[in-house]
Amino acid sequence: MTDLPPLILSRERLLRGLTPNDLAKRVKAGTLVRIRQGVYTDGQAWRELKPWEQYRLRVQAAAQTFEKPTVFARHSAASVWGIPTIGQHHPVEALTLKNDGGRSRAGVSRHFAAPAGLKVVRREGLLVTDRIRTVLDLAAFMPFTHAVAPVDHVLRPDRARRLAAVTKAELEAGIGSAYSAAAGRRIRAVIEFSDPASGSAGESLSRALIHVAGFEAPFLQQAIYDSAGLVGYTDFYWKRSKVVGEFDGEEKYAKAAYLNGRTPSQAVVAEKNRENRSRATGLDVVRWDWAELMKAGTLERKLAAAGVPRRRTRSADIDARTRL
């Protein structure tokens, strides 16, 4: 389980020697943060969490306040499985087995799911939809560009959590009769497009935006060589236009797995040297980060300016996606 700070429940405050006034004062001072009604955590620890870790703690907090067992789904189930999703400020999401259109209450969105064929597992102390159902739900109800990253992720083994890769055939089989015909078409479009070679959620989102913008599909993880040998592996490569695309995610300069014993500053220098060697072979290098990905049209303009060819017009591609 993600190493998250402990929760403080207002119903247990007397065990900690706290009064309602004590809680209010500590929240005002910032030493405590109220995650939801009746649930608090350490303020400093909360502020040090990444946005997706804060969201995971919100899911945990919701579970602590429910009287009945609750099955978490979609973004909430993904956070428990460690499946990356796109965007922030998602509501806590859970299932209801009553077909009354679902309901939202106390910061929790509930979605109807027919019990037939529904697979639920207990993970990290919470009831969640299984991995296949989780990513299929996201593919069915999220925009295409946001749905690719979760599916790409489960196609790769998650070694940190000791989870095997899921196959496209298993994902296809999981659709069954749980979704409408339109939702099934959306899911299949994501499955068909998905690729385990995407190295991160940012690369998956980039690839989806590249596709929707109508650009030619790039080669992924292409090896680049110069006279001295291997330069490195590029995130994206367009051979015809001799353009390399690099997504600069935070993990490239912060996570130990990517640093390989280097300091962040050494990683930055190494990346710059790699870029210079790539340019010296005649390649044009285009870089972008999360902020540029989340700003509509920015990546498209960068790639167009670099001369990345289109396979067809953007409007035709969007029309095709709209019909799914």
C-alpha positions as CSV (number, residue, x, y, z in Angstrom):
1,M,0.0,0.0,0.0
2,T,1.1,3.5,-0.7
3,D,2.7,5.0,2.5
4,L,0.0,7.4,3.5
5,P,-0.4,9.5,6.7
6,P,-2.9,8.1,9.2
7,L,-6.4,9.4,9.4
8,I,-7.9,11.0,12.5
9,L,-11.7,10.4,12.9
10,S,-13.7,13.0,14.8
11,R,-15.7,10.2,16.4
12,E,-12.4,9.0,17.9
13,R,-11.2,12.4,19.1
14,L,-11.9,11.6,22.7
15,L,-9.3,8.8,22.5
16,R,-6.8,11.4,21.5
17,G,-7.9,13.9,24.1
18,L,-9.3,16.4,21.6
19,T,-12.4,18.5,21.7
20,P,-14.3,19.8,18.7
21,N,-12.7,23.2,19.4
22,D,-9.3,21.6,19.4
23,L,-9.9,20.1,15.9
24,A,-11.2,23.5,14.6
25,K,-8.1,25.3,15.9
26,R,-5.7,22.9,14.5
27,V,-7.4,23.0,11.1
28,K,-7.2,26.8,11.1
29,A,-3.5,26.7,12.1
30,G,-2.8,24.2,9.3
31,T,-1.5,21.4,11.6
32,L,-4.5,19.3,10.6
33,V,-6.4,19.1,7.3
34,R,-10.0,18.1,7.0
35,I,-10.2,15.6,4.2
36,R,-14.0,15.2,4.4
37,Q,-16.6,15.6,7.2
38,G,-15.4,13.9,10.3
39,V,-12.0,12.8,8.9
40,Y,-8.7,14.7,9.3
41,T,-5.0,14.1,8.8
42,D,-1.7,15.7,9.6
43,G,-1.4,19.0,7.7
44,Q,2.3,18.9,6.8
45,A,2.1,15.3,5.7
46,W,-0.9,16.1,3.5
47,R,0.9,19.0,1.8
48,E,3.9,16.8,1.0
49,L,1.7,14.2,-0.9
50,K,1.5,14.2,-4.6
51,P,-2.0,15.0,-6.0
52,W,-2.7,11.3,-6.8
53,E,-1.6,10.4,-3.2
54,Q,-4.0,13.0,-1.8
55,Y,-6.8,11.5,-3.9
56,R,-5.9,8.0,-2.6
57,L,-6.2,9.2,0.9
58,R,-9.6,10.8,0.1
59,V,-10.8,7.3,-1.0
60,Q,-9.5,5.8,2.3
61,A,-11.2,8.6,4.2
62,A,-14.5,7.9,2.5
63,A,-14.3,4.2,3.3
64,Q,-13.8,5.1,7.0
65,T,-17.1,7.0,7.1
66,F,-19.4,4.5,5.3
67,E,-21.6,2.3,7.5
68,K,-22.0,-0.4,4.8
69,P,-19.3,-2.1,2.7
70,T,-18.7,-0.1,-0.4
71,V,-17.2,-1.1,-3.8
72,F,-15.0,1.6,-5.2
73,A,-14.7,1.9,-8.9
74,R,-13.3,3.9,-11.9
75,H,-10.7,6.5,-10.7
76,S,-11.0,5.4,-7.1
77,A,-10.4,1.7,-7.9
78,A,-7.5,2.8,-10.2
79,S,-5.9,4.7,-7.3
80,V,-6.0,1.6,-5.2
81,W,-4.5,-0.6,-7.9
82,G,-1.8,2.0,-8.7
83,I,-3.2,2.5,-12.2
84,P,-2.4,6.0,-13.5
85,T,-5.3,8.3,-14.6
86,I,-5.3,11.7,-16.3
87,G,-6.4,14.9,-14.5
88,Q,-7.0,15.9,-11.0
89,H,-10.0,16.7,-8.8
90,H,-11.9,13.5,-9.5
91,P,-14.7,12.7,-7.1
92,V,-14.5,9.5,-5.1
93,E,-16.4,6.9,-7.1
94,A,-18.3,3.9,-5.9
95,L,-20.8,1.4,-7.3
96,T,-24.5,1.0,-6.5
97,L,-26.4,-2.1,-7.5
98,K,-29.7,-0.3,-7.7
99,N,-30.5,0.9,-11.2
100,D,-31.8,4.3,-10.2
101,G,-29.4,6.3,-12.3
102,G,-26.8,6.5,-9.5
103,R,-26.5,9.3,-7.0
104,S,-23.9,11.6,-5.7
105,R,-23.7,12.4,-2.0
106,A,-21.1,13.7,0.4
107,G,-18.5,14.0,-2.2
108,V,-19.0,10.5,-3.6
109,S,-20.3,9.7,-7.1
110,R,-22.1,6.4,-7.3
111,H,-22.5,4.5,-10.6
112,F,-24.9,1.7,-11.3
113,A,-23.4,-1.7,-12.1
114,A,-25.4,-4.9,-12.7
115,P,-24.2,-7.6,-10.2
116,A,-24.1,-10.3,-12.9
117,G,-20.5,-10.9,-13.9
118,L,-19.2,-8.1,-11.6
119,K,-15.8,-9.1,-10.1
120,V,-14.9,-7.4,-6.8
121,V,-11.7,-8.0,-4.8
122,R,-10.4,-6.7,-1.5
123,R,-7.2,-4.8,-1.9
124,E,-5.4,-2.6,0.7
125,G,-8.4,-3.2,3.0
126,L,-10.9,-1.8,0.4
127,L,-13.4,-3.4,-1.9
128,V,-12.7,-2.5,-5.5
129,T,-13.5,-3.6,-9.0
130,D,-10.9,-5.9,-10.4
131,R,-8.2,-4.5,-12.7
132,I,-9.9,-5.4,-15.9
133,R,-13.3,-4.0,-14.9
134,T,-11.5,-0.8,-13.6
135,V,-9.8,0.1,-16.9
136,L,-12.8,-1.0,-19.0
137,D,-15.0,1.4,-17.0
138,L,-12.5,4.2,-17.5
139,A,-12.3,3.5,-21.3
140,A,-16.1,3.4,-21.4
141,F,-16.8,6.7,-19.6
142,M,-13.7,8.8,-20.0
143,P,-12.6,10.7,-23.2
144,F,-10.5,8.6,-25.5
145,T,-7.3,10.7,-24.8
146,H,-7.6,10.1,-21.1
147,A,-8.6,6.4,-21.3
148,V,-5.4,5.3,-23.1
149,A,-3.0,5.6,-20.1
150,P,-4.8,3.2,-17.8
151,V,-5.1,0.5,-20.5
152,D,-1.5,1.0,-21.6
153,H,-0.5,0.5,-18.0
154,V,-2.2,-2.8,-17.4
155,L,-0.7,-4.2,-20.6
156,R,2.7,-4.1,-18.8
157,P,3.7,-6.1,-15.7
158,D,3.5,-4.0,-12.6
159,R,6.6,-5.3,-10.9
160,A,6.4,-2.9,-8.0
161,R,3.0,-4.4,-7.0
162,R,3.8,-7.9,-8.3
163,L,0.9,-7.8,-10.8
164,A,1.1,-9.6,-14.1
165,A,0.3,-7.9,-17.4
166,V,-3.2,-8.1,-18.8
167,T,-3.6,-9.1,-22.4
168,K,-5.8,-7.4,-25.0
169,A,-7.7,-10.6,-25.4
170,E,-8.6,-10.6,-21.7
171,L,-9.7,-7.0,-21.9
172,E,-11.9,-7.8,-24.9
173,A,-13.4,-10.7,-23.1
174,G,-14.2,-8.5,-20.1
175,I,-16.5,-6.3,-22.1
176,G,-19.2,-9.0,-22.3
177,S,-22.7,-7.6,-21.8
178,A,-21.8,-5.1,-19.1
179,Y,-21.8,-2.1,-21.4
180,S,-24.0,-0.5,-24.0
181,A,-23.1,-1.0,-27.7
182,A,-21.8,2.6,-27.9
183,A,-19.6,2.1,-24.7
184,G,-18.3,-1.2,-26.1
185,R,-17.2,0.6,-29.3
186,R,-15.4,3.2,-27.2
187,I,-13.7,0.5,-25.2
188,R,-12.6,-1.4,-28.3
189,A,-11.1,1.7,-29.9
190,V,-9.0,2.3,-26.8
191,I,-7.9,-1.4,-26.6
192,E,-7.0,-1.4,-30.3
193,F,-4.9,1.7,-29.9
194,S,-3.2,0.8,-26.6
195,D,0.5,-0.1,-26.6
196,P,2.5,-1.5,-23.7
197,A,5.6,0.2,-25.1
198,S,4.4,3.5,-23.7
199,G,6.6,4.2,-20.7
200,S,4.4,6.4,-18.6
201,A,1.0,8.0,-18.4
202,G,2.4,11.2,-19.9
203,E,3.7,9.3,-22.9
204,S,0.3,7.5,-23.3
205,L,-1.6,10.9,-23.2
206,S,0.9,12.3,-25.7
207,R,0.4,9.4,-28.0
208,A,-3.4,9.7,-27.8
209,L,-3.2,13.5,-28.5
210,I,-0.9,12.9,-31.4
211,H,-3.4,10.4,-32.9
212,V,-6.4,12.6,-32.4
213,A,-4.6,15.5,-34.0
214,G,-4.2,13.4,-37.1
215,F,-0.4,13.0,-37.1
216,E,1.4,9.9,-38.4
217,A,1.9,7.3,-35.7
218,P,5.4,7.6,-34.3
219,F,7.8,4.7,-33.5
220,L,8.0,4.2,-29.7
221,Q,11.3,3.7,-27.8
222,Q,13.4,4.0,-31.0
223,A,17.1,3.5,-30.5
224,I,19.3,6.4,-31.8
225,Y,22.9,5.9,-32.7
226,D,25.8,8.1,-33.7
227,S,29.5,7.5,-34.5
228,A,30.2,6.9,-30.8
229,G,27.5,4.3,-30.4
230,L,24.0,4.2,-28.7
231,V,22.7,7.7,-27.9
232,G,19.6,6.5,-26.2
233,Y,16.0,5.5,-26.7
234,T,13.5,8.2,-27.8
235,D,9.9,8.4,-26.6
236,F,8.7,9.1,-30.1
237,Y,10.3,9.0,-33.5
238,W,9.1,10.1,-36.9
239,K,11.5,8.6,-39.5
240,R,10.1,10.4,-42.5
241,S,10.4,13.9,-41.0
242,K,13.5,13.0,-38.9
243,V,11.8,14.3,-35.7
244,V,12.2,13.0,-32.2
245,G,9.6,13.7,-29.5
246,E,10.5,13.6,-25.8
247,F,8.0,13.9,-23.0
248,D,9.6,15.4,-19.9
249,G,7.8,13.9,-16.9
250,E,8.8,14.6,-13.3
251,E,9.9,11.0,-12.8
252,K,12.7,11.5,-15.4
253,Y,14.5,13.8,-13.0
254,A,13.2,12.7,-9.6
255,K,12.4,9.0,-9.3
256,A,15.3,6.7,-8.2
257,A,14.3,4.1,-10.8
258,Y,15.1,6.6,-13.5
259,L,18.0,8.4,-11.9
260,N,20.1,5.2,-11.7
261,G,22.2,6.6,-8.9
262,R,22.6,10.0,-10.4
263,T,21.5,13.3,-8.8
264,P,18.7,15.2,-10.5
265,S,21.1,17.8,-11.8
266,Q,23.3,15.0,-13.3
267,A,20.2,13.6,-14.9
268,V,19.4,17.0,-16.5
269,V,22.9,17.3,-17.8
270,A,22.9,13.8,-19.2
271,E,19.5,14.4,-20.9
272,K,20.9,17.6,-22.5
273,N,24.0,15.8,-23.8
274,R,21.7,13.1,-25.2
275,E,19.7,15.7,-27.0
276,N,22.8,17.4,-28.4
277,R,24.0,14.1,-29.8
278,S,20.6,13.4,-31.3
279,R,20.6,16.8,-33.0
280,A,24.1,16.2,-34.3
281,T,22.8,13.2,-36.3
282,G,20.4,15.5,-38.2
283,L,17.3,14.9,-36.0
284,D,15.0,17.7,-34.8
285,V,14.2,17.2,-31.1
286,V,10.8,18.5,-29.7
287,R,10.2,18.4,-26.0
288,W,7.1,18.9,-23.9
289,D,5.9,18.5,-20.3
290,W,2.7,17.9,-18.4
291,A,1.7,21.6,-18.4
292,E,1.9,21.7,-22.2
293,L,0.0,18.4,-22.5
294,M,-2.9,19.8,-20.4
295,K,-3.1,23.0,-22.4
296,A,-5.3,22.3,-25.5
297,G,-3.5,22.5,-28.8
298,T,0.0,23.1,-27.5
299,L,1.5,19.8,-28.4
300,E,-0.2,19.9,-31.8
301,R,1.3,23.3,-32.6
302,K,4.8,22.1,-31.6
303,L,4.7,19.0,-33.7
304,A,3.2,20.9,-36.7
305,A,6.0,23.5,-36.5
306,A,8.6,20.7,-36.5
307,G,7.1,19.3,-39.7
308,V,5.6,16.1,-38.3
309,P,3.4,14.8,-41.2
310,R,-0.3,14.2,-40.8
311,R,-2.0,11.0,-42.0
312,R,-5.2,12.9,-42.5
313,T,-6.9,16.1,-41.4
314,R,-7.6,16.6,-37.7
315,S,-11.3,17.4,-38.2
316,A,-11.8,14.0,-40.0
317,D,-10.1,12.2,-37.1
318,I,-12.2,14.0,-34.5
319,D,-15.4,13.2,-36.5
320,A,-14.4,9.5,-36.5
321,R,-13.8,9.5,-32.8
322,T,-17.2,11.3,-32.2
323,R,-19.0,8.5,-34.1
324,L,-17.6,5.8,-31.7
